[in-house]
Amino acid sequence: MADSAEIARLRWRCRRGMRELDLLMDGWLTRSYGSASAEQRQAFGELLECPDPQLLMWLTGREIPADPVTAELIDAIRERR
C-alpha cells in the first residue's frame, strides 16, 4: 500500500495543465493505484514523466505505446478501471 506522502507527490505530478489529462490521471490514481501491482505503479510513475502531447495521443487512442505494460495501463486509465 502506498503511503500518503507518495500519493500526495503523485497527485501533484498528475496536474498536467490540461483538464482532460488531469481528470484521467488523477482519477486512476484515486481509483486504482492503491490496488495496483508494483509493475503498474512503476509504469504510472514513468507515464507521469511523459510530455503532455504524448499522453494525449495515447489517452485519446491516436497512438498505442510500444511497451505492453504502458499500453495496458493506458487502457485501464481510458476505461476508468
Buried (B, 14 or more C-beta within 10 A) or exposed (E): EBEEEEBEBBBEBBEBEBEEBEEBBBEBBEBBBEEBEEEBBEBBEEBBEBEEEEBBBBBEEEEEBEEEBBBBBBBBBBEEE
